[in-house]
Protein backbone atom coordinates (compact mmCIF):
# COMPACT_ATOMS: atom_id res chain seq x y z
CA UNK A 1 0.00 0.00 0.00
CA UNK A 2 1.21 3.55 -0.65
CA UNK A 3 2.24 5.47 2.49
CA UNK A 4 1.55 9.11 3.35
CA UNK A 5 2.13 11.47 6.29
CA UNK A 6 -0.85 13.08 8.05
CA UNK A 7 -0.53 16.53 9.64
CA UNK A 8 -2.88 19.10 11.18
CA UNK A 9 -2.61 22.65 12.50
CA UNK A 10 -1.67 21.40 15.99
CA UNK A 11 0.85 18.66 16.74
CA UNK A 12 -0.19 15.76 14.55
CA UNK A 13 2.55 14.20 12.49
CA UNK A 14 1.57 10.62 11.78
CA UNK A 15 4.28 9.41 9.44
CA UNK A 16 3.34 5.86 8.48
CA UNK A 17 -0.19 6.07 7.10
CA UNK A 18 -1.14 3.55 4.45
CA UNK A 19 -3.62 4.58 1.77
CA UNK A 20 -6.52 2.21 1.05
CA UNK A 21 -8.08 3.67 -2.08
CA UNK A 22 -9.02 0.55 -4.05
CA UNK A 23 -11.76 -1.98 -3.35
CA UNK A 24 -9.20 -4.66 -2.50
CA UNK A 25 -7.23 -2.45 -0.11
CA UNK A 26 -10.41 -1.15 1.56
CA UNK A 27 -11.64 -4.72 2.06
CA UNK A 28 -8.31 -5.81 3.55
CA UNK A 29 -8.10 -2.81 5.91
CA UNK A 30 -6.27 -3.62 9.12
CA UNK A 31 -7.33 -7.28 9.19
CA UNK A 32 -4.52 -9.65 10.06
CA UNK A 33 -2.47 -7.04 11.91
CA UNK A 34 -1.43 -7.58 15.50
CA UNK A 35 -1.32 -3.89 16.41
CA UNK A 36 -0.54 -0.37 15.22
CA UNK A 37 2.15 1.93 16.59
CA UNK A 38 1.28 5.54 17.45
CA UNK A 39 2.85 6.60 14.12
CA UNK A 40 0.86 4.17 11.98
CA UNK A 41 -2.59 4.45 10.47
CA UNK A 42 -4.81 3.62 7.54
CA UNK A 43 -6.63 6.24 5.44
CA UNK A 44 -9.64 4.67 3.71
CA UNK A 45 -11.36 6.46 0.85
CA UNK A 46 -14.09 6.60 -0.05
CA UNK A 47 -15.51 5.43 3.27
CA UNK A 48 -18.10 6.46 5.85
CA UNK A 49 -18.29 3.39 8.10
CA UNK A 50 -15.95 0.79 9.56
CA UNK A 51 -16.08 -2.44 11.53
CA UNK A 52 -13.59 -4.18 13.76
CA UNK A 53 -14.79 -7.75 13.26
CA UNK A 54 -11.78 -10.05 13.12
CA UNK A 55 -9.47 -7.48 14.71
CA UNK A 56 -7.53 -8.11 17.89
CA UNK A 57 -7.04 -4.53 19.12
CA UNK A 58 -9.06 -1.32 19.56
CA UNK A 59 -8.59 1.63 17.19
CA UNK A 60 -9.34 5.34 17.05
CA UNK A 61 -11.56 6.20 14.08
CA UNK A 62 -11.39 9.71 12.61
CA UNK A 63 -14.14 10.59 10.12
CA UNK A 64 -13.34 13.26 7.51
CA UNK A 65 -15.55 15.18 5.09
CA UNK A 66 -14.69 16.06 1.49
CA UNK A 67 -12.64 19.06 2.70
CA UNK A 68 -10.56 16.77 4.96
CA UNK A 69 -12.12 18.30 8.07
CA UNK A 70 -12.56 16.08 11.12
CA UNK A 71 -16.31 15.68 11.68
CA UNK A 72 -16.33 12.81 14.19
CA UNK A 73 -13.84 10.89 16.33
CA UNK A 74 -14.51 7.51 17.91
CA UNK A 75 -11.85 6.71 20.50
CA UNK A 76 -10.85 3.12 21.28
CA UNK A 77 -13.40 1.30 19.11
CA UNK A 78 -13.19 -2.24 20.44
CA UNK A 79 -13.00 -5.41 18.33
CA UNK A 80 -16.32 -6.78 17.01
CA UNK A 81 -17.92 -3.32 16.78
CA UNK A 82 -19.25 -1.09 14.00
CA UNK A 83 -19.18 2.69 13.60
CA UNK A 84 -20.28 5.12 10.92
CA UNK A 85 -20.85 8.74 9.97
CA UNK A 86 -23.13 9.47 7.01
CA UNK A 87 -21.47 12.82 6.21
CA UNK A 88 -17.97 11.32 6.03
CA UNK A 89 -16.13 10.66 2.79
CA UNK A 90 -12.90 9.30 4.32
CA UNK A 91 -11.87 7.46 7.46
CA UNK A 92 -8.51 7.52 9.23
CA UNK A 93 -7.92 4.48 11.44
CA UNK A 94 -5.27 4.94 14.13
CA UNK A 95 -3.87 3.10 17.13
CA UNK A 96 -6.08 3.51 20.19
CA UNK A 97 -5.08 6.75 21.94
CA UNK A 98 -3.28 8.14 18.89
CA UNK A 99 -5.94 10.76 18.07
CA UNK A 100 -5.54 12.34 21.50
CA UNK A 101 -1.74 12.04 21.58
CA UNK A 102 -1.54 13.73 18.17
CA UNK A 103 -4.02 16.46 19.20
CA UNK A 104 -6.54 15.56 16.49
CA UNK A 105 -9.81 17.32 17.29
CA UNK A 106 -13.24 17.74 15.72
CA UNK A 107 -13.04 20.69 13.30
CA UNK A 108 -9.35 20.16 12.44
CA UNK A 109 -8.32 20.00 8.81
CA UNK A 110 -5.92 17.16 8.07
CA UNK A 111 -3.50 17.23 5.16
CA UNK A 112 -1.25 14.74 3.40
MDAnalysis code that builds the backbone (N, CA, C; Angstrom):
import MDAnalysis as mda
import numpy as np

u = mda.Universe.empty(336, n_residues=112, atom_resindex=np.repeat(np.arange(112), 3), trajectory=True)
u.add_TopologyAttr("name", ["N", "CA", "C"] * 112)
u.add_TopologyAttr("resid", np.arange(1, 113))
u.add_TopologyAttr("resname", ["UNK", "UNK", "UNK", "UNK", "UNK", "UNK", "UNK", "UNK", "UNK", "UNK", "UNK", "UNK", "UNK", "UNK", "UNK", "UNK", "UNK", "UNK", "UNK", "UNK", "UNK", "UNK", "UNK", "UNK", "UNK", "UNK", "UNK", "UNK", "UNK", "UNK", "UNK", "UNK", "UNK", "UNK", "UNK", "UNK", "UNK", "UNK", "UNK", "UNK", "UNK", "UNK", "UNK", "UNK", "UNK", "UNK", "UNK", "UNK", "UNK", "UNK", "UNK", "UNK", "UNK", "UNK", "UNK", "UNK", "UNK", "UNK", "UNK", "UNK", "UNK", "UNK", "UNK", "UNK", "UNK", "UNK", "UNK", "UNK", "UNK", "UNK", "UNK", "UNK", "UNK", "UNK", "UNK", "UNK", "UNK", "UNK", "UNK", "UNK", "UNK", "UNK", "UNK", "UNK", "UNK", "UNK", "UNK", "UNK", "UNK", "UNK", "UNK", "UNK", "UNK", "UNK", "UNK", "UNK", "UNK", "UNK", "UNK", "UNK", "UNK", "UNK", "UNK", "UNK", "UNK", "UNK", "UNK", "UNK", "UNK", "UNK", "UNK", "UNK"])
u.atoms.positions = np.array([
    [0.835, -1.185, 0.000],
    [0.000, 0.000, 0.000],
    [0.879, 1.247, 0.000],
    [0.460, 2.295, -0.705],
    [1.212, 3.552, -0.652],
    [1.152, 4.145, 0.754],
    [2.207, 4.846, 1.164],
    [2.243, 5.468, 2.487],
    [2.274, 6.985, 2.358],
    [1.597, 7.652, 3.312],
    [1.552, 9.108, 3.351],
    [1.793, 9.567, 4.784],
    [2.003, 10.864, 4.973],
    [2.131, 11.472, 6.290],
    [0.929, 12.374, 6.514],
    [0.310, 12.268, 7.684],
    [-0.854, 13.082, 8.045],
    [-0.401, 14.180, 9.001],
    [-0.826, 15.416, 8.736],
    [-0.534, 16.531, 9.638],
    [-1.812, 17.341, 9.866],
    [-1.799, 18.152, 10.938],
    [-2.882, 19.104, 11.182],
    [-2.276, 20.404, 11.687],
    [-3.114, 21.354, 12.080],
    [-2.605, 22.651, 12.500],
    [-2.085, 22.637, 13.935],
    [-2.155, 21.502, 14.618],
    [-1.671, 21.395, 15.992],
    [-0.347, 20.631, 15.993],
    [-0.376, 19.435, 16.564],
    [0.851, 18.662, 16.744],
    [0.913, 17.389, 15.911],
    [-0.143, 17.053, 15.234],
    [-0.190, 15.756, 14.550],
    [0.894, 15.643, 13.489],
    [1.563, 14.532, 13.506],
    [2.550, 14.200, 12.491],
    [2.645, 12.673, 12.456],
    [1.655, 12.074, 11.838],
    [1.572, 10.615, 11.781],
    [2.228, 10.185, 10.477],
    [3.388, 9.565, 10.586],
    [4.277, 9.410, 9.435],
    [4.111, 8.126, 8.635],
    [3.428, 7.152, 9.170],
    [3.336, 5.862, 8.481],
    [1.880, 5.492, 8.209],
    [1.218, 6.307, 7.411],
    [-0.191, 6.073, 7.102],
    [-0.298, 5.411, 5.735],
    [-0.921, 4.256, 5.712],
    [-1.140, 3.549, 4.450],
    [-2.441, 4.040, 3.831],
    [-2.472, 4.095, 2.519],
    [-3.622, 4.583, 1.773],
    [-4.392, 3.405, 1.188],
    [-5.656, 3.274, 1.578],
    [-6.521, 2.213, 1.052],
    [-7.551, 2.871, 0.142],
    [-7.217, 2.954, -1.140],
    [-8.081, 3.671, -2.085],
    [-8.568, 2.793, -3.240],
    [-8.444, 1.489, -3.079],
    [-9.016, 0.549, -4.047],
    [-9.938, -0.397, -3.287],
    [-10.825, -1.057, -3.999],
    [-11.761, -1.981, -3.350],
    [-11.022, -3.072, -2.579],
    [-9.965, -3.598, -3.151],
    [-9.200, -4.664, -2.497],
    [-8.543, -4.166, -1.223],
    [-7.902, -2.997, -1.287],
    [-7.228, -2.449, -0.109],
    [-8.224, -2.054, 0.973],
    [-9.380, -1.511, 0.579],
    [-10.409, -1.152, 1.561],
    [-10.945, -2.403, 2.253],
    [-11.140, -3.463, 1.493],
    [-11.641, -4.716, 2.057],
    [-10.636, -5.316, 3.039],
    [-9.366, -5.265, 2.695],
    [-8.311, -5.807, 3.553],
    [-8.192, -5.005, 4.837],
    [-8.191, -3.672, 4.730],
    [-8.102, -2.810, 5.906],
    [-6.967, -3.199, 6.828],
    [-7.274, -3.259, 8.113],
    [-6.273, -3.620, 9.119],
    [-6.359, -5.089, 9.530],
    [-7.182, -5.869, 8.833],
    [-7.328, -7.277, 9.187],
    [-5.993, -8.004, 9.092],
    [-5.744, -8.865, 10.042],
    [-4.517, -9.646, 10.055],
    [-3.361, -8.974, 10.777],
    [-3.540, -7.739, 11.188],
    [-2.468, -7.043, 11.914],
    [-2.585, -7.333, 13.402],
    [-1.444, -7.339, 14.062],
    [-1.429, -7.580, 15.500],
    [-1.640, -6.298, 16.283],
    [-1.200, -5.180, 15.727],
    [-1.319, -3.887, 16.414],
    [-0.869, -2.782, 15.471],
    [-1.073, -1.546, 15.903],
    [-0.536, -0.366, 15.221],
    [0.319, 0.404, 16.210],
    [1.393, 1.015, 15.742],
    [2.147, 1.929, 16.591],
    [1.456, 3.287, 16.561],
    [1.877, 4.204, 17.408],
    [1.285, 5.544, 17.448],
    [1.591, 6.346, 16.183],
    [2.518, 5.907, 15.360],
    [2.851, 6.603, 14.115],
    [2.214, 5.953, 12.896],
    [1.468, 4.887, 13.102],
    [0.859, 4.167, 11.983],
    [-0.637, 4.438, 11.892],
    [-1.160, 4.295, 10.681],
    [-2.592, 4.446, 10.472],
    [-2.981, 3.946, 9.098],
    [-4.276, 4.015, 8.833],
    [-4.815, 3.619, 7.539],
    [-5.859, 4.648, 7.138],
    [-5.661, 5.290, 5.983],
    [-6.626, 6.238, 5.437],
    [-7.438, 5.507, 4.379],
    [-8.749, 5.410, 4.607],
    [-9.636, 4.667, 3.715],
    [-10.529, 5.659, 2.975],
    [-10.505, 5.584, 1.641],
    [-11.359, 6.463, 0.851],
    [-11.791, 5.786, -0.431],
    [-13.031, 5.973, -0.840],
    [-14.089, 6.604, -0.054],
    [-14.564, 5.658, 1.044],
    [-15.067, 6.249, 2.140],
    [-15.513, 5.432, 3.270],
    [-16.300, 6.299, 4.248],
    [-17.385, 5.750, 4.791],
    [-18.101, 6.463, 5.848],
    [-18.515, 5.541, 7.001],
    [-18.033, 4.298, 6.976],
    [-18.294, 3.393, 8.098],
    [-17.199, 2.331, 8.154],
    [-16.981, 1.814, 9.360],
    [-15.953, 0.786, 9.558],
    [-16.484, -0.272, 10.516],
    [-15.801, -1.398, 10.535],
    [-16.083, -2.435, 11.527],
    [-14.754, -2.974, 12.024],
    [-14.803, -3.588, 13.189],
    [-13.590, -4.178, 13.762],
    [-13.767, -5.682, 13.979],
    [-14.638, -6.296, 13.197],
    [-14.791, -7.746, 13.259],
    [-13.502, -8.396, 12.767],
    [-13.001, -9.363, 13.498],
    [-11.778, -10.048, 13.120],
    [-10.511, -9.348, 13.584],
    [-10.654, -8.189, 14.217],
    [-9.466, -7.476, 14.707],
    [-9.194, -7.872, 16.150],
    [-7.942, -7.700, 16.560],
    [-7.530, -8.114, 17.889],
    [-7.205, -6.939, 18.802],
    [-7.415, -5.710, 18.325],
    [-7.042, -4.535, 19.115],
    [-8.009, -3.387, 18.822],
    [-8.193, -2.476, 19.789],
    [-9.060, -1.320, 19.557],
    [-8.352, -0.279, 18.688],
    [-9.149, 0.563, 18.032],
    [-8.595, 1.625, 17.189],
    [-9.349, 2.932, 17.430],
    [-8.681, 4.046, 17.146],
    [-9.336, 5.343, 17.053],
    [-9.789, 5.502, 15.610],
    [-10.999, 6.009, 15.420],
    [-11.557, 6.196, 14.085],
    [-11.850, 7.682, 13.902],
    [-11.220, 8.283, 12.894],
    [-11.391, 9.706, 12.612],
    [-12.128, 9.827, 11.279],
    [-13.323, 10.409, 11.328],
    [-14.138, 10.591, 10.121],
    [-13.871, 11.972, 9.532],
    [-13.650, 12.015, 8.212],
    [-13.342, 13.260, 7.512],
    [-14.381, 13.531, 6.432],
    [-14.663, 14.825, 6.200],
    [-15.553, 15.180, 5.095],
    [-14.733, 15.394, 3.826],
    [-15.372, 15.875, 2.770],
    [-14.686, 16.061, 1.485],
    [-13.597, 17.120, 1.540],
    [-13.660, 18.010, 2.540],
    [-12.641, 19.056, 2.698],
    [-11.542, 18.625, 3.665],
    [-11.539, 17.350, 4.028],
    [-10.562, 16.766, 4.957],
    [-10.682, 17.324, 6.370],
    [-11.865, 17.814, 6.719],
    [-12.119, 18.295, 8.072],
    [-12.618, 17.142, 8.933],
    [-12.137, 17.098, 10.173],
    [-12.563, 16.078, 11.122],
    [-13.997, 16.391, 11.554],
    [-14.911, 15.457, 11.305],
    [-16.308, 15.677, 11.684],
    [-16.765, 14.753, 12.815],
    [-15.993, 13.715, 13.094],
    [-16.334, 12.808, 14.194],
    [-15.101, 11.998, 14.551],
    [-14.926, 11.748, 15.849],
    [-13.843, 10.886, 16.325],
    [-14.445, 9.845, 17.260],
    [-14.121, 8.597, 17.012],
    [-14.508, 7.506, 17.912],
    [-13.214, 6.979, 18.515],
    [-13.060, 7.154, 19.821],
    [-11.851, 6.711, 20.504],
    [-11.993, 5.270, 20.965],
    [-10.955, 4.493, 20.762],
    [-10.849, 3.121, 21.283],
    [-12.036, 2.238, 20.893],
    [-12.356, 2.209, 19.601],
    [-13.404, 1.305, 19.108],
    [-12.907, -0.130, 19.286],
    [-13.610, -0.883, 20.092],
    [-13.185, -2.239, 20.439],
    [-13.430, -3.216, 19.288],
    [-12.736, -4.361, 19.317],
    [-12.999, -5.411, 18.332],
    [-14.467, -5.839, 18.359],
    [-14.943, -6.313, 17.231],
    [-16.322, -6.781, 17.006],
    [-17.365, -5.676, 17.126],
    [-16.989, -4.452, 16.748],
    [-17.920, -3.318, 16.784],
    [-18.038, -2.701, 15.397],
    [-19.065, -1.848, 15.235],
    [-19.251, -1.087, 13.998],
    [-19.403, 0.387, 14.358],
    [-19.031, 1.247, 13.409],
    [-19.184, 2.685, 13.599],
    [-19.351, 3.330, 12.232],
    [-20.086, 4.432, 12.189],
    [-20.279, 5.117, 10.917],
    [-20.598, 6.583, 11.100],
    [-20.522, 7.313, 10.001],
    [-20.852, 8.736, 9.965],
    [-21.298, 9.049, 8.540],
    [-22.581, 9.290, 8.357],
    [-23.135, 9.468, 7.011],
    [-22.482, 10.604, 6.229],
    [-22.050, 11.667, 6.904],
    [-21.469, 12.821, 6.206],
    [-20.003, 12.623, 5.830],
    [-19.394, 11.547, 6.285],
    [-17.968, 11.323, 6.032],
    [-17.721, 10.828, 4.615],
    [-16.556, 11.188, 4.088],
    [-16.129, 10.664, 2.790],
    [-14.827, 9.877, 2.907],
    [-14.162, 10.004, 4.065],
    [-12.899, 9.302, 4.316],
    [-12.848, 8.916, 5.786],
    [-12.069, 7.888, 6.082],
    [-11.865, 7.460, 7.458],
    [-10.377, 7.237, 7.684],
    [-9.885, 7.755, 8.799],
    [-8.513, 7.522, 9.226],
    [-8.560, 6.617, 10.448],
    [-7.996, 5.419, 10.324],
    [-7.923, 4.483, 11.441],
    [-6.538, 4.589, 12.066],
    [-6.520, 4.740, 13.396],
    [-5.274, 4.940, 14.134],
    [-5.211, 3.997, 15.327],
    [-4.021, 3.864, 15.896],
    [-3.873, 3.103, 17.133],
    [-4.716, 3.764, 18.216],
    [-5.279, 2.971, 19.096],
    [-6.079, 3.510, 20.191],
    [-5.250, 4.499, 21.009],
    [-5.781, 5.704, 21.204],
    [-5.076, 6.753, 21.937],
    [-4.301, 7.703, 21.053],
    [-4.096, 7.330, 19.808],
    [-3.284, 8.138, 18.893],
    [-3.941, 9.470, 18.535],
    [-5.267, 9.500, 18.406],
    [-5.941, 10.760, 18.068],
    [-5.684, 11.805, 19.150],
    [-5.780, 11.400, 20.406],
    [-5.541, 12.338, 21.501],
    [-4.068, 12.717, 21.590],
    [-3.176, 11.757, 21.497],
    [-1.739, 12.040, 21.579],
    [-1.308, 12.997, 20.482],
    [-1.895, 12.868, 19.295],
    [-1.542, 13.728, 18.165],
    [-2.414, 14.980, 18.070],
    [-3.188, 15.253, 19.112],
    [-4.024, 16.464, 19.199],
    [-4.984, 16.610, 18.027],
    [-5.545, 15.503, 17.560],
    [-6.543, 15.563, 16.491],
    [-7.899, 15.818, 17.136],
    [-8.545, 16.901, 16.694],
    [-9.807, 17.322, 17.287],
    [-10.863, 17.543, 16.218],
    [-12.127, 17.441, 16.618],
    [-13.236, 17.739, 15.719],
    [-13.078, 19.173, 15.226],
    [-13.212, 19.372, 13.908],
    [-13.038, 20.690, 13.303],
    [-11.670, 20.897, 12.679],
    [-10.688, 20.078, 13.056],
    [-9.350, 20.165, 12.442],
    [-9.426, 19.837, 10.959],
    [-8.504, 20.387, 10.206],
    [-8.324, 20.004, 8.810],
    [-7.030, 19.215, 8.717],
    [-7.110, 17.994, 8.223],
    [-5.923, 17.158, 8.067],
    [-5.402, 17.291, 6.645],
    [-4.103, 17.158, 6.494],
    [-3.505, 17.225, 5.156],
    [-2.492, 16.110, 5.002],
    [-2.231, 15.781, 3.742],
    [-1.252, 14.740, 3.396],
    [-0.709, 15.009, 2.030],
])
